């Protein structure tokens, strides 16, 4: 299944990109019948990956260095950093798309955004700052640096400038709340929106954050695909993403076993791994790029599509469907949590779960109830142990990382 705004135009632009990158195409005149040939062309092009983009970059360094005007790279939190150069054409299109996304939820001259992110080389930072300034929306960039710029100063900056919106990753939101709580600092009253990007984020996780904050505010995903590909989706006031179909082709790659990812799929919807093709002329051949993210592709009555993120496709021994059920359980406990860390034993017989809560230790009966519920989700007669003391699951007082794993296999 393919989704794009104009099949005929996408076909013509794709042919141009394939020629630019010396990719083999069908021998017949594929542009003669326009959009009807889009599926045929794509099916004959290879799927690209982060590794193939790294190889392309290494083999085309001269072009990379001469055409790029923004030198950027991925954060490296899930593997080796990928250099992702941006040309002038990339930036023009990117800023336009970011303005469309942020303009759907932020208010000119009224909202002030704090962008909290560790990577100074992330294109998300540069394009966000430029787009928000073009929209007359104030923006500052922050990140805690132990011994130099701590959470007390971040709290002061948020209050002093009456910031209305946090823009960061889900992991960083929880670390900010954890450190504010540790220091006895109230969450700034001026903040009424928390927009997240960079990780899977569920409605239950959003409700958990609201409980940690202690009041209602808008907490939702915002941007998807900012680094390797360029921002290609954004969410408005809900958890469904809108694809920028004029600049991208979205492809649903079927899964070997849907049951490992979701429990039910509506008859008109599709679930699969997202492949993306960028139709913007660029240095990098982002063609059928395997995001490794699983989405529910949801049609509307108007003939458009939205995208609901289900999570990451990986080789972890516990299926994504079960992990999402664990998320839902632990983010809806009686009391909110800052973080949890689940570790599976090497022989896959024991699961140890550490909870980081504002309350510290939980009553013994509550812990036993949690263990029983986790055991029901995991099945296979796994032994489950839950602890709230001596937490060492990734949060370090005063420090911060952009992504903190919740699921691990013991060495």
Backbone torsions as a table, in degrees:
resi	resn	phi	psi	omega
1	UNK	NA	132.6	-179.8
2	UNK	-119.6	142.8	177.2
3	UNK	-131.9	122.1	174.5
4	UNK	-156.5	165.4	-173.2
5	UNK	-72.2	-45.4	-175.0
6	UNK	-137.6	106.4	-175.1
7	UNK	-60.6	-40.8	-179.0
8	UNK	-65.0	-47.7	-179.6
9	UNK	-65.7	-39.5	179.2
10	UNK	-62.3	-38.1	178.6
11	UNK	-62.0	-46.2	-178.8
12	UNK	-64.1	-42.4	-179.8
13	UNK	-68.9	-36.4	178.9
14	UNK	-66.1	-39.7	177.2
15	UNK	-60.4	-42.7	178.4
16	UNK	-62.3	-41.3	178.7
17	UNK	-66.5	-41.5	179.4
18	UNK	-61.7	-40.2	177.7
19	UNK	-67.1	-39.3	-179.9
20	UNK	-60.8	-37.3	-176.9
21	UNK	-102.5	13.9	174.7
22	UNK	57.0	44.9	177.3
23	UNK	-95.9	141.0	-179.0
24	UNK	-71.7	136.6	178.8
25	UNK	-123.1	165.4	173.8
26	UNK	-54.3	147.7	-175.0
27	UNK	-74.7	-23.3	179.9
28	UNK	-76.7	170.3	-177.9
29	UNK	-77.2	91.8	-173.6
30	UNK	-71.6	-20.1	-178.6
31	UNK	-82.9	-13.2	-175.6
32	UNK	-62.5	-37.5	-178.4
33	UNK	-103.5	13.3	172.2
34	UNK	58.2	-133.6	-172.2
35	UNK	-61.1	-21.3	-179.8
36	UNK	-63.1	-20.6	-177.5
37	UNK	-96.9	1.1	-174.9
38	UNK	-59.9	-46.9	-179.2
39	UNK	-62.6	-40.7	179.7
40	UNK	-62.0	-42.9	-179.1
41	UNK	-65.5	-49.6	-177.5
42	UNK	-60.1	-40.6	-177.0
43	UNK	-64.2	-19.8	-179.8
44	UNK	-97.0	0.1	178.0
45	UNK	-100.1	144.3	-178.1
46	UNK	-71.6	153.2	172.8
47	UNK	-75.8	131.9	179.4
48	UNK	-99.4	155.3	-178.0
49	UNK	-133.7	174.9	176.0
50	UNK	-60.0	-38.8	-179.6
51	UNK	-66.0	-40.0	179.9
52	UNK	-69.1	-33.6	175.8
53	UNK	-67.7	-37.3	176.3
54	UNK	-62.3	-42.6	179.6
55	UNK	-65.0	-41.5	179.1
56	UNK	-62.1	-43.4	179.5
57	UNK	-59.2	-44.2	-178.3
58	UNK	-64.9	-34.4	-177.4
59	UNK	-82.9	-10.7	-175.6
60	UNK	-129.9	41.4	-175.6
61	UNK	-61.8	-35.4	-177.9
62	UNK	-62.3	-47.3	178.0
63	UNK	-63.5	-43.5	-179.8
64	UNK	-55.2	-47.5	-175.0
65	UNK	-75.6	-27.6	-175.6
66	UNK	-88.4	-29.4	-175.0
67	UNK	-97.6	-26.6	-176.0
68	UNK	-72.7	141.3	172.9
69	UNK	-118.4	-6.9	170.6
70	UNK	-130.2	119.7	179.5
71	UNK	-98.6	118.0	-173.0
72	UNK	-138.6	166.6	175.2
73	UNK	-154.7	161.5	177.9
74	UNK	-71.6	166.5	-172.6
75	UNK	-70.7	-26.9	-177.5
76	UNK	81.9	11.2	-178.5
77	UNK	-73.4	-22.0	179.6
78	UNK	-117.4	17.1	-179.6
79	UNK	154.7	-169.0	-178.8
80	UNK	-64.1	133.5	-179.6
81	UNK	-60.1	140.4	176.8
82	UNK	-106.0	125.6	174.7
83	UNK	-72.5	129.5	-174.5
84	UNK	-129.0	80.1	-178.1
85	UNK	-64.0	150.5	176.8
86	UNK	-123.7	128.8	175.9
87	UNK	-88.4	176.2	177.4
88	UNK	-61.8	-40.0	178.3
89	UNK	-63.3	-40.6	176.9
90	UNK	-57.5	-46.1	-175.1
91	UNK	-68.7	-39.3	178.6
92	UNK	-60.5	-48.4	179.5
93	UNK	-66.8	-43.6	-177.9
94	UNK	-60.9	-46.9	-179.4
95	UNK	-63.2	-40.5	177.0
96	UNK	-58.7	-44.2	-178.1
97	UNK	-70.4	-39.3	176.7
98	UNK	-63.7	-39.1	178.2
99	UNK	-63.4	-39.7	176.5
100	UNK	-61.5	-43.5	-178.1
101	UNK	-66.4	-55.4	-177.1
102	UNK	-66.5	-33.2	179.5
103	UNK	-66.8	-16.2	179.9
104	UNK	-77.2	-14.3	-174.7
105	UNK	-137.8	-22.3	-178.2
106	UNK	-101.3	153.1	-172.9
107	UNK	-111.7	124.3	178.5
108	UNK	-58.4	139.7	175.5
109	UNK	66.8	1.0	179.9
110	UNK	-120.6	-39.3	-179.5
111	UNK	-89.6	145.6	173.9
112	UNK	-130.5	126.7	-170.4
113	UNK	-108.4	134.3	169.5
114	UNK	-105.6	112.8	178.0
115	UNK	-93.2	117.3	-174.9
116	UNK	-115.4	110.5	-175.7
117	UNK	-159.3	141.2	-175.2
118	UNK	-81.8	-22.2	-171.4
119	UNK	-88.8	111.2	178.1
120	UNK	-74.3	-12.1	179.6
121	UNK	-100.2	7.5	-179.9
122	UNK	-74.6	129.0	175.5
123	UNK	-66.1	-22.3	176.5
124	UNK	-56.9	-41.2	179.9
125	UNK	-64.5	-50.6	-175.3
126	UNK	-63.4	-45.2	-177.4
127	UNK	-72.3	-33.3	176.5
128	UNK	-63.7	-48.0	-179.2
129	UNK	-59.5	-47.7	-178.1
130	UNK	-65.0	-44.1	-178.3
131	UNK	-64.2	-43.7	-179.5
132	UNK	-66.0	-39.4	177.8
133	UNK	-64.8	-38.7	176.3
134	UNK	-63.7	-27.5	179.3
135	UNK	-88.9	5.0	-175.8
136	UNK	61.3	37.8	176.5
137	UNK	-113.6	125.3	-178.0
138	UNK	-68.0	146.5	-177.9
139	UNK	-147.2	142.8	170.9
140	UNK	-133.2	151.9	177.5
141	UNK	-113.6	130.8	-175.0
142	UNK	-134.4	155.0	167.5
143	UNK	-166.9	136.7	-179.1
144	UNK	-70.3	133.3	175.5
145	UNK	-125.2	109.1	-176.1
146	UNK	-52.4	131.0	178.4
147	UNK	81.9	-7.8	-178.1
148	UNK	-126.5	-49.9	-178.8
149	UNK	-140.8	91.2	-173.3
150	UNK	-88.8	-176.8	-177.9
151	UNK	-68.0	-26.6	175.5
152	UNK	-62.9	-42.0	-179.7
153	UNK	-71.0	-36.7	176.0
154	UNK	-61.6	-44.8	179.2
155	UNK	-60.7	-42.5	179.4
156	UNK	-63.1	-43.9	-179.0
157	UNK	-63.8	-39.9	178.5
158	UNK	-63.8	-42.8	179.6
159	UNK	-70.9	-46.6	-175.5
160	UNK	-59.9	-36.9	-177.9
161	UNK	-99.9	9.4	177.6
162	UNK	45.9	52.1	178.9
163	UNK	-61.3	136.1	-179.5
164	UNK	-102.3	-18.4	-170.1
165	UNK	-141.1	128.4	169.1
166	UNK	-96.4	132.4	175.2
167	UNK	-124.8	113.6	-174.7
168	UNK	-167.9	-167.1	177.4
169	UNK	-91.3	157.2	175.9
170	UNK	-56.1	-40.5	179.6
171	UNK	-60.3	-42.3	-178.2
172	UNK	-69.3	-37.2	176.4
173	UNK	-55.6	-48.9	-178.7
174	UNK	-64.4	-35.7	178.8
175	UNK	-70.0	-36.4	175.4
176	UNK	-62.3	-47.5	-179.1
177	UNK	-64.4	-38.9	178.1
178	UNK	-61.9	-46.0	-177.6
179	UNK	-73.2	-36.4	173.7
180	UNK	-60.7	-44.3	179.1
181	UNK	-61.9	-43.6	-179.4
182	UNK	-60.5	-35.2	-177.4
183	UNK	-91.9	-0.8	-179.1
184	UNK	72.5	29.2	-178.2
185	UNK	-101.7	126.6	178.7
186	UNK	-72.4	144.7	177.2
187	UNK	-64.7	131.3	-174.6
188	UNK	-54.2	130.5	-177.3
189	UNK	-65.9	-25.3	-176.6
190	UNK	-70.6	-21.2	-175.6
191	UNK	-79.8	116.7	178.1
192	UNK	-119.4	1.8	177.9
193	UNK	-139.5	134.1	172.4
194	UNK	-124.7	111.1	-176.8
195	UNK	-110.1	130.2	-173.0
196	UNK	-121.1	157.4	179.9
197	UNK	-154.6	162.7	171.5
198	UNK	96.1	-13.0	-178.3
199	UNK	-147.9	161.2	170.8
200	UNK	-60.0	138.0	-176.1
201	UNK	-145.2	122.5	-175.7
202	UNK	-103.7	165.3	176.0
203	UNK	-63.8	-34.1	178.4
204	UNK	-66.8	-38.0	176.4
205	UNK	-63.5	-38.0	178.4
206	UNK	-63.9	-42.7	179.0
207	UNK	-65.3	-36.2	177.2
208	UNK	-61.7	-42.4	178.5
209	UNK	-63.5	-42.4	178.2
210	UNK	-59.5	-38.6	178.9
211	UNK	-68.4	-36.4	175.7
212	UNK	-65.8	-39.8	178.0
213	UNK	-65.6	-36.9	178.5
214	UNK	93.3	9.4	177.5
215	UNK	-160.1	167.9	-179.1
216	UNK	-77.0	140.0	172.6
217	UNK	-158.6	167.3	-179.3
218	UNK	-83.6	117.0	179.2
219	UNK	-127.0	117.6	-174.5
220	UNK	-163.6	161.4	173.3
221	UNK	-68.7	156.3	-178.1
222	UNK	-126.6	-59.9	-170.9
223	UNK	-117.4	139.7	172.2
224	UNK	-129.5	133.8	172.8
225	UNK	85.4	40.2	-172.3
226	UNK	-78.4	-27.3	-168.4
227	UNK	-96.1	-83.4	-174.3
228	UNK	-56.5	-42.8	-168.3
229	UNK	-97.2	-31.3	-166.1
230	UNK	99.4	147.9	-175.7
231	UNK	-61.2	121.1	-173.9
232	UNK	-122.6	-9.8	178.5
233	UNK	-143.8	152.3	170.2
234	UNK	-146.7	151.7	177.9
235	UNK	-105.3	144.9	179.2
236	UNK	-94.3	-100.4	-177.0
237	UNK	-106.0	14.2	179.5
238	UNK	-140.9	-164.3	-175.8
239	UNK	-104.1	11.7	176.2
240	UNK	-100.2	130.9	-179.6
241	UNK	-86.7	147.1	171.0
242	UNK	-104.1	123.9	-179.6
243	UNK	-80.9	144.4	176.1
244	UNK	-87.4	84.3	-169.1
245	UNK	-75.9	-14.0	177.5
246	UNK	-73.1	-22.8	-175.3
247	UNK	-113.8	-4.7	-175.3
248	UNK	-141.4	155.1	168.0
249	UNK	-110.1	125.9	178.7
250	UNK	-104.8	129.6	-175.0
251	UNK	-125.2	134.0	179.2
252	UNK	-98.3	110.8	178.9
253	UNK	-93.1	117.4	-176.2
254	UNK	-58.2	149.5	178.7
255	UNK	-93.9	152.3	177.9
256	UNK	-65.8	-38.2	-179.3
257	UNK	-143.1	101.5	179.6
258	UNK	-61.5	-29.8	-176.9
259	UNK	-62.5	-21.9	177.6
260	UNK	-77.2	-10.9	-173.9
261	UNK	-118.4	-39.9	-177.7
262	UNK	-140.2	157.9	178.4
263	UNK	-90.0	-32.3	-176.8
264	UNK	-149.3	141.2	176.7
265	UNK	-125.0	126.9	178.2
266	UNK	-60.8	146.8	-175.6
267	UNK	-53.9	-34.2	-177.1
268	UNK	-89.4	-9.0	-178.3
269	UNK	-93.2	165.3	176.0
270	UNK	-130.7	142.9	175.4
271	UNK	-120.8	131.2	179.8
272	UNK	-174.3	174.8	175.0
273	UNK	-74.6	138.5	-179.1
274	UNK	-83.7	121.9	167.8
275	UNK	-106.9	140.6	-175.9
276	UNK	-130.6	137.0	173.2
277	UNK	-119.6	124.9	177.0
278	UNK	-87.8	130.6	-179.7
279	UNK	-95.8	5.5	179.6
280	UNK	-90.9	128.5	177.4
281	UNK	-56.0	127.8	-174.3
282	UNK	-148.8	173.2	176.6
283	UNK	-73.3	-33.7	-172.9
284	UNK	-100.5	137.3	179.0
285	UNK	-82.2	79.9	179.1
286	UNK	-83.5	80.9	-176.0
287	UNK	-126.1	120.1	-175.7
288	UNK	52.9	47.4	-177.3
289	UNK	-73.2	126.7	-179.2
290	UNK	-82.5	105.9	-177.9
291	UNK	-73.7	-21.5	-174.2
292	UNK	66.4	14.1	175.5
293	UNK	-105.7	140.6	180.0
294	UNK	-100.3	133.2	-178.8
295	UNK	-129.2	154.1	166.0
296	UNK	-96.7	118.0	179.9
297	UNK	-90.4	113.7	-169.1
298	UNK	-114.8	119.1	178.8
299	UNK	-81.3	152.7	174.6
300	UNK	-110.3	167.8	179.1
301	UNK	-65.7	-23.0	-178.5
302	UNK	-84.6	-2.1	179.3
303	UNK	93.4	1.3	176.4
304	UNK	-93.7	175.4	-178.5
305	UNK	-129.6	147.0	167.9
306	UNK	-120.6	167.4	-172.6
307	UNK	-130.6	121.8	177.7
308	UNK	-106.2	119.0	-177.3
309	UNK	-72.0	128.0	178.7
310	UNK	-101.6	-29.9	178.3
311	UNK	143.3	-170.0	-172.8
312	UNK	-94.3	135.6	174.8
313	UNK	-86.6	118.0	-177.6
314	UNK	-150.0	-172.7	-175.5
315	UNK	-103.7	18.1	-178.3
316	UNK	-63.6	138.5	-173.9
317	UNK	-61.2	-24.2	176.9
318	UNK	-93.9	127.9	-174.8
319	UNK	-61.5	154.9	179.6
320	UNK	-60.9	-38.1	179.2
321	UNK	-59.0	-44.8	179.0
322	UNK	-69.2	-37.9	178.1
323	UNK	-62.8	-39.5	177.7
324	UNK	-66.5	-34.4	175.4
325	UNK	-66.0	-36.8	176.5
326	UNK	-64.8	-43.8	174.2
327	UNK	-52.3	-51.9	-176.6
328	UNK	-59.6	-40.3	-179.8
329	UNK	-67.1	-52.1	-172.1
330	UNK	-73.8	-23.7	176.4
331	UNK	-87.0	0.9	178.2
332	UNK	-125.7	26.9	175.0
333	UNK	-66.6	172.0	-179.9
334	UNK	-54.7	-41.3	178.5
335	UNK	-114.6	148.0	179.1
336	UNK	-69.1	163.5	179.7
337	UNK	-128.2	151.3	173.8
338	UNK	-81.4	-34.5	-176.4
339	UNK	-170.7	159.4	168.7
340	UNK	-138.2	154.0	179.6
341	UNK	-131.6	118.0	179.3
342	UNK	-106.9	125.1	-179.7
343	UNK	-120.7	123.9	178.8
344	UNK	-94.5	132.2	179.8
345	UNK	-66.0	155.0	-178.1
346	UNK	-55.8	-32.3	179.8
347	UNK	-90.4	5.5	175.3
348	UNK	62.9	24.7	-179.7
349	UNK	-102.1	-20.2	-175.3
350	UNK	-128.7	138.2	177.0
351	UNK	-121.1	121.9	177.0
352	UNK	-107.7	128.4	-178.0
353	UNK	-122.1	125.2	174.7
354	UNK	-106.7	132.9	179.2
355	UNK	-113.2	133.3	174.7
356	UNK	-108.7	108.6	-173.3
357	UNK	-122.6	154.3	174.1
358	UNK	-62.8	-26.9	-176.5
359	UNK	-82.8	-10.8	-174.5
360	UNK	78.2	-125.2	-178.4
361	UNK	-71.1	147.9	175.7
362	UNK	-106.8	153.7	177.8
363	UNK	-58.2	148.6	-176.6
364	UNK	-58.0	-40.5	-179.4
365	UNK	-65.7	-38.0	178.7
366	UNK	-64.4	-40.7	178.0
367	UNK	-63.4	-42.1	179.3
368	UNK	-64.4	-36.7	177.6
369	UNK	-64.5	-41.7	178.7
370	UNK	-63.6	-42.6	178.8
371	UNK	-60.8	-41.1	179.5
372	UNK	-65.7	-42.5	-179.9
373	UNK	-67.0	-40.0	176.3
374	UNK	-64.2	-39.1	177.6
375	UNK	-61.4	-37.1	178.1
376	UNK	-66.0	-37.8	179.2
377	UNK	-69.8	-44.2	-173.9
378	UNK	-76.9	-35.9	179.6
379	UNK	63.2	-159.3	175.9
380	UNK	55.3	24.2	176.5
381	UNK	57.4	34.3	178.2
382	UNK	-74.4	141.6	174.3
383	UNK	-84.6	128.5	-176.0
384	UNK	-116.5	129.8	177.9
385	UNK	-125.2	125.4	-180.0
386	UNK	-113.6	133.1	179.5
387	UNK	-133.0	147.7	175.0
388	UNK	-122.3	-0.1	179.3
389	UNK	-105.9	159.4	177.8
390	UNK	51.6	49.7	-177.1
391	UNK	-70.2	132.4	175.1
392	UNK	-141.6	41.6	-172.5
393	UNK	-93.5	25.5	172.8
394	UNK	119.8	-20.2	177.6
395	UNK	-91.2	127.1	178.0
396	UNK	-119.3	128.0	-177.4
397	UNK	-54.6	128.9	176.2
398	UNK	83.7	-10.0	-178.9
399	UNK	-109.7	177.3	-177.5
400	UNK	-161.4	138.7	172.3
401	UNK	-130.5	155.0	-172.0
402	UNK	-72.2	-31.4	179.9
403	UNK	-137.2	131.1	177.7
404	UNK	-120.9	121.2	-178.8
405	UNK	-66.3	141.6	174.1
406	UNK	-102.3	-19.4	-176.5
407	UNK	-122.7	127.6	-177.8
408	UNK	-142.2	158.2	171.5
409	UNK	-110.5	128.9	-178.4
410	UNK	-63.6	145.2	179.1
411	UNK	-69.7	NA	NA
